[in-house]
Amino acid sequence: QEAAKYEKKVMVLDFVTPTPLGNSWGLGGTCVNVGCIPKKLMHQAALLGQALQDSRKFGWQFTEEVKHNWMTMAESVQNYIGSLNWGYRVALREKNVTYENAYGEFVGPHTVKATNKRGVEKLYTAERFLIATGERPRYLGIPGDKEYCISSDDLFSLPYCPGKTLVVGASYVALECAGFLAGLGLDVTVMVRSILLRGFDQDIANKIGEYMEEHGINFIRQFVPIKVEQIEKGTPGRLRVIAKSTKGNQIIEGEYNTVLLAIGRDACTRKIGLDKVGVKINEKTGKIPVNDEEQTNVPYIYAVGDILQDKLELTPLAIQTGRLLVQRLYAGATSKCDYVNVPTTVFTPLEYGACGYSEEAAVEKFGEKNIEVYHSHFWPLEWTVPSRDNNKCYAKIICNIQDNERVIGFHVLGPNAGEVTQGFAAAMKCGLTKEQLDSTIGIHPVCAEV
Amino acid sequence: GKNEYDLLIIGGGSGGLACAKEAAKFGRKVAVLDYVEPSPQGTKWGLGGTCVNVGCIPKKLMHQAALLGSAIKDAQHYGWNIAQPVHHTWSVMAQAVQNYVKSLNWGHRVQLQDKKVKYFNMKGSFSDPHTIRGLTKAGEETIVTAENIVIATGGRPKYPMHIAGALEYGITSDDLFWLKESPGKTPLVYYPFILHLYEIIVYISLTGSSPDVSLECAGFLTGIGLETTVMIRSIPLRGFDQQMASLVTEHMESYGTKFLKRCFPTKVEKSESNRLQVTWKNTDLRTEVTDSFDTVMWAVGRAPDTETLNLETVGVKTNSETGKIIVDASEATSVPHIYAVGDITEGRPELTPTAIAAGKLLAQRLFGQSSELMDYDNVPTTVFTPLEYGCVGLSEEAAVQCYGSDNIEVYHAYYKPLEFTVAERDAAQCYMKMVCLRERDQRILGLHFIGPNAGEVIQGFALGIKCGATYPQLMKTIGIHPTCAEEITKLHITKGSGLDATVTGC
């Protein structure tokens, strides 16, 4: 859309290879269809369930039994996504961007072959190319995984309630999904191979896990599934999962209605003909290394988003990178994307917002003696009346003593963590120091004032 | 003779308690006098001041109760099956809130004890610059002397005494939060005095103003299902950015609160059915109307609590218009060793966090070798109306007045919170704007946000503004997705351009 502003002839090829279970979706990519958007909406549905319980303590009265209807929610969510797909089609059309619902792959220099759903092939040439194919969920590679398990690609449009669910993985995708499924009243178990939220501050990751456990989510730690069998067909059916310990020979079995795999995502770079044009990828991860102007090793081919090596997999980052790239190419701009202090939020039942260094990373980079960590537990005012979870919410900032106590890491665990963190990220961009933080007046009573 | 205490504080509210606890850290002998004169309706409360007992805390909790009412409606769109009817019981909420407030009263008592601060439940007045006479409810007298004295007695709601029946039949926020029974069909009167029009406008925009408890009360009363009317003589949320103020009231109107604009009451009487009959005049239509209500609540401003302090005896100067105590940048009054913090002081925002910060810094300067003064600039605040409004820095009007409209740029956007989509909620008033200087670095002068969780959104940006944030710096900040706050980092349409400022797409 940005390129079209500069009156360039632009074409977008978008194609969704169906999931092993046959699921597909429209224009917009992961975020819109099977990521941020449906995830946050279902997280909201779970939060509303909690709100219903709280409301009784605040004087609201209604029937004791309140049940959740998966289909009502899934339908509303899918309708909204449909409106976004449509919105994108219209936006592209209005901006005179040519859109083709076809699978693109390089066949030679400056040339791409586009194959649509019906197998019809067309060739297109362009002066420049941008690869933004993103990723798809990884499968375990064990018997029964593709036949019987679902991934986040399937969950948000599942045409039946998933029932008793086993979530395999400890990524934020795994924990967010486990979180909202439990919040909707389902029996949820999370099977974790080793640690939670690898790459995130581990102190906070453990607090998140603890909170989830206290709220009824079962964790099976240090096990991996080795086989999934179908006991009974159905919507949902019944599945048997056999798992092996990572520490010995112990084998366990469990029965679930649904098994959700959330063990990681793989870049969609292996089957788009990159070898035909000489674009180098990291053979192990499939990700594409680029320079600080998002250029691959082939000068006329660029890449943005989740497929980039060593960059955070986030929608706003992808958007910003894409826009700035186009502005540099066609509008004479020189701004490069600033990858420092990119904030993020994990929408687990207890939300976690972060910006900058984790405590471990800060210690590693600067040395324990050179950093100071300030922290505090807090109890959101809104949780006092319903007597909920005293002392679970937590905030910490990490400061670099040698640089004027500059804030290099911000972490908050509590409601609306995303809303809280956003402004702090802006402040960190302005070089926030501990002194400035101390001298800023808090808004009362909100969580962020802590 | 030697003074008994190093520091004596009159008033156990946000400012007073913060000052006391901080001073105690330095090993000083500290005492706090706190006393609550019952309201005309007889309401009283414990240690902690306005915020804890009849301000921020109960207000936010009742606001939360109202928000939960909306959540119940939303939940049905998200798949939760709730059998109708759904209704709200005031006494359950009131008791829960009152119990929590009482636990805070208790908590403060314990904290003072732990920190070895002496607490007197007495009404204090000056005998001389170092001597305070304390009077208990029963009339017993105690004399206390101190090297330094801090006045932190705060304020109390005003009554419109010229309206017949106002005192006998009306309540104020002092009473609302302690009502055991539902206020029923509540009309609220929000009634800035014309006499002080100009003073109030100027006063408030210079200091950042005080939050508006009256609209907040009307908001949550409507939210829990009570028929609520707000009567306003001139403009709502005086001192706040007027564009934002009208969006707030617009939302309240669509939410169900009735507004009687440009009206003022002339009398309140008791009717035969034991309800209250209010008569008012409409200044535009030149009509006089009477209607009956269960409760009449006055929200016509707050008056500083200085009358019984005996300030004239010691020569502490007050502002002749407002009655507030005049202090300098170090919180010192016109009398040496006598200081004042919080709502009682002239020219300061009437906010808890500023009172706390001022109280702490004062203690640090008195006893801790610090010389840091309180910075009252860029104090963020939030109005907890049904659709919340958070802001920091200058309003658009103040910026124009300060710098001239040619020298400022206003970026703005109408947005829709993701959570409103499935809930099918109207987001017409969800709006944000950033007022910046136009020159080179484009420093941000003011940020305004209307939407859910406005306080949470604004807090971090207030920090940024403290660091001198500029528009380009904000644009370099990556957004967190999906949140409402991220829209701030994407503001790019200016008012000047005249373009449609509605956010579209992901």
Interface residues (C-beta under 8 A of the other chain):
Chain A: G28 C31 V32 C36 I37 K40 L41 Q44 A45 L48 G49 A51 L52 D54 S55 K57 F58 G59 W60 Q61 F62 T63 V66 K67 H68 N69 W70 M71 T72 M73 A74 S76 V77 Y80 L84 G87 Y88 A91 L184 L314 T315 P316 L317 Q320 D338 N341 V342 P343 T344 T345 G353 L381 E382 T384 V385 N416 G418 E419 V420 T421 Q422 G423 F424 A425 A426 A427 K429 C430 G431 L432 T433 Q436 L437 S439 T440 I441 G442 I443 H444 P445 V446 C447 A448 E449
Chain B: C51 C56 I57 K60 L61 Q64 A65 L68 G69 A71 I72 D74 A75 H77 Y78 G79 W80 N81 I82 A83 Q84 P85 V86 H87 H88 T89 W90 S91 V92 M93 A94 A96 V97 Y100 I224 L351 T352 P353 T354 A357 D375 N378 V379 P380 T381 T382 G390 L418 E419 T421 V422 N453 G455 E456 V457 I458 Q459 G460 F461 A462 L463 G464 K466 C467 G468 A469 T470 Q473 L474 K476 T477 I478 G479 I480 H481 P482 T483 C484 A485 E486 I488 T489 T504 G505 C506
